[in-house]
Amino acid sequence: MEKTQDGRQRTIIEAVKEVMHTERRPLTYKEAYEGIIAANLYQFRSTDPLHIVRMEIRRHSEGVDFPTAAPTKHFRLVGQYQYEPLPTSLGTKKARLTNGSEKVAHAKLHVEKHKKEPLKPLEESLRNLREKYLRQLERQVISALKELDPTSFEQFSGLLMRSYGFEKVTVTQASRDGGIDGYGKLRVGLGSLNVAFQCKRYGQRKVGRPEVDKFRGASQGKFEQAIFFTTSSFTDDAIKATTQAGAVPVVLVDGRLIFQFMVEKKLGIDIEPFELPVFALDKAITDASEMISDGGPR
């Protein structure tokens, strides 16, 4: 079933269109992929075939424009997530493949014949190793934050707020904080919010509701929002107490969330580029086939 009636290797686009014509209804890219697999219409040579189907449908859809979009359009978006085939392919100069295109189709068989050891297990190992590395890095970062003295942790929390766009961030003096370690302003629309923050550099101990309530009480009447930073975590009661009718809302930021913020804002975290080439020859073969059927590069 991988070949057409004339013995030519079917393309991904042709396989998708065949599924859509068979179903006689708009399909999501996942439904199109499942139909291709069920009918054995195409042998994928990619480690993430579902992603390939999604990208090929989007690249060839009318009204969906981005830098790598194809000039030839075969589908149109129906609603928000479904696609259907166009009556005729837009931008195609020749309705049928030329002899050169048949050579491209033959190249697919050649690639399949000479395909080496599958890379997917190695790719999965690399991704799993990356997740393991991130978990270890998270533990290391949180451990280092716990070793900071209280003043340094308060200053670091203020720096984290600045990285998120807070202005006029100030860390209060320990003897005059009144239960508030610092404050700043956050622009919201045409106005701004006055925001207080509190910092607890704990080891294993969780921050409980009494501490959250006390911080809210110190912020009430002076601030519109409050942020509670801790290197540990919060109890269930503390989490439930973040919002109270008529009271200042308290945003809870635990150690894991602090780490995520640091990675996102590259604060105390350096990002080294690591490119992982992924085998996706299907896309190149499809592009080559389109270039030939459209009369060559323009």
N, C-alpha and C positions, 0 to 999 in steps of 0.2 A: 504493500500500500504506500510505500515511501515515494514511488514514482507515479508520474501521470500516465495517461493512456498511451501517449506517444513515446513512452520509455524515458522521458526526461526526469531528472531529479527535481522534485517539487521544492519550491522556496518556502520560507517561513510565511511570507505574505500570502502565497497561494494556499498554504495549509490553513491559515486563519480564515481566509475568504471562503474556503470550502466548508469549514465548520459553521460559519455564519449562514451560508446558504442552506446547509442541511437543517440547522435549527430554526431558520426563518424568523429570527427575532434578534434584537440587539443583544450583545454579549459584553460582559466584563472581560478584561484581559485574562483573568484567572479561568473563567469559563471557556474562553477560546483555547487556552493552553491545555486544559483538561480534555477538551474535545479532540485536540490534536493527538494527545497521548492515547486516548481511548480508541481512536480510529487508526493509530499507527501511521499518521500522515507525514511525519518528519522525524528524522533521527538527529537529535540535538548534539552539538559538539561544544557545549558550554557547561561550566560548573553551576551556573544559576540560570537554567532555561526559562523559568517563569519571568525573571527580570528581562531576559532577551525578548520574549514575546511582548511584554509591556512596552519596552522601548521601541520595538519595531512598529507596533500599532500606533503609538503616539507620534513617532517620526513621520508616519505616512497618513496622519489624520488632518483633514481640512480644518483650518482655523487654529491649529496647535502649532505655534511657531516658536522655535528656540534655535540656538546656533547650529546644532547638528540635525535639524529637521531635514527630511528628504524633499526634493522638489516635486517628486511624483506622489500624488495623494490617492489613497485607495479607500480610506474610511472617513467617517465623520462621527463626532461625539454626539451621543444621544443622552440627554439628561446630564448627570454629573459623572457617572462612572462607566456607562455602557457605550459601545461602538457598533456601527453597522457599515456594511460595504457601500461605497458610492456606486451609482449606476454604471459609470465608466471611470477609469483612472485618470485623474487630472494631471497634466504635465507630461504624459507619456507620448512620445513622438512615433513610436511603433507599437502596434498592438501585440505583436508576437516577438519572441526572442529571436535574435539573429544567430548565425552560426557561431559567432564569437561568444554569445551568451551561453550557447550550449557547451562551449568549452569551459566556461565558468562553472556550469552545473557539473560537468565532469570532474572539475577540481575538487568538488565536495566529496566525491567518492574516493578520490586520491588521498585526501586528508584523512578520511575515515580509515582507509586501508593502512595508512602508515602512522596512525595515532600511537603515541608512546604510552608509557605507564600512566594511568590516571593520576591527576594532580590533586583531585578534590580532597583525599585524606590529608595530604600535606598542607593544603590551604586551611582546612579545619583545624589542624594542629597548630598552625601559626596564629589563627584567630583565638583558639583556646589559650595559647601561651600569652597572647596579648591581654586577655581577660585576667589571667593569673598574675601577670605583671602589674596590672592596674590595681588589683586587690592588695598586692604586697606594697605597692607605692602608697596606696591610701593608708594602710596601717602605719607605714613609716612616717608619713606627713602628720597624721593625727598624733602619733607618739611624740613627735618633735614639738607640736603645738602645746601639748600637755606639759612639756618641760619649760615652756616660757614662764617668766615671772608674770604676775597679774597685770602689771602696767604694760608690759610688752604685748600681752595678748589683747588688751584693750586697744592699744595703738594699731595692732594688726587688724582688728575688727573694723576700726575706723577706716583703714586703708582699703579693706574689702568693700566697704560701703561706697567709698569714693570711686572705686572701679566700676560700680554699678550706677554711677551717675548722681550720687548724692553730693550736695554742695554744702559748703561751710561746715564740714564735719569737725567736731570739737570733742576731745577727750577731757572729761572733767577731772579736777584734782580729787584724790582719794578722800581727803578730809571734808570735801564740800559737795560730794556727788548726790547726797540725799537719796541714795538707792538707784541713781542713774549714772552709768559709766561714760556716756557720751550722747551726742545728738547731732542732727544735721537736717538739711532740707532736701526734699525730693520734688522736682517739678512735675506737675500733673496737669496737662492742658495749659490753661492760662494762669493757673495758680500754682501753689506749692504746699506740700505737707511738712509739718514739723514732726520729726521722727526721733524718738529716744532709743538708745540701745543699752543693753545690759550684757555683761560677759561673765561666764563661770567656767574656769579652767579646771574641770573635774577629771578624775581618772575613770574609775568604773561607776562611781555614783551617778545616778540619774537625777535630773532636775525635776522636782515635784511641783504639784499645784500650788502649795503655799508660796513658793518662790515666785511663780508666775503671777499670782494674785498680788503679791507685795510689789512687784515691779509695775504692774498695771496701776496700782494705787498711787505710786510715786509719779507716774506719767499722766494720770488723769487731770484734765483741766489745763495742762501745759502743752500737750502734744496730741496730734491726731492719730499717730500710729507708734507702735513700739516693736523693737526687734530684740529677741533674746538669743544670744550666741552661747553655745557650750561645746566643749571638746568631747563630751560624752553623748548622752541622749536624754529623752524626756519620758516621764511616766505616762501611762494612758490617761490618768486624770488631768495631767498638765496639758496634754494634747486636746482634750475635750474642753479645756477652759480658755482656749485661744480667743474665742469670741463670746461676748456677753452683751446683752441688750443695754444700750445706753453707755457702754464702757469702751475704752480704747482697745482696739484689736491688737493682739500680740502675735507677731510672726515668730515661729520657732525655727531656729537654724542649728541642727546638731553637727557633730563632727563629720559625718559622711557628706552632708550637704555643703559644709564648708569646703571639703576637698573638691567636690564637683564645681563649686564656684571658682576655686583656684585654677582648676584645669580650663574651665571655660574662658576665664579672663586672663589666663597665663600669669597669674599672680603667685610668685614663688615657685612656679612650674615652667620649665622650658620644654617646648615641643620640638622633637627632632623629626624631620620628614622621613617617612618610611613608605616607599611605594611598593605595592604588591601587584605585579602584572597578573592578570586573570585571563585564561584562555577563552576567547569569544570569537572564533573565526567565522561563525555564522553571520555576524554583522558585516564583516569585510566582504564575504562572498555576496551577500545581498546588495551591498553598495556597488560592487563591481558589476553585478548583473544589471542594475538600474542604469549605471553609467553607459553600458553598451547599448541597452535597449532604447535609451534616450538619444543615441547618436553621438556619444562620446562626451568628454568634459567640455564645459562652456566657459 
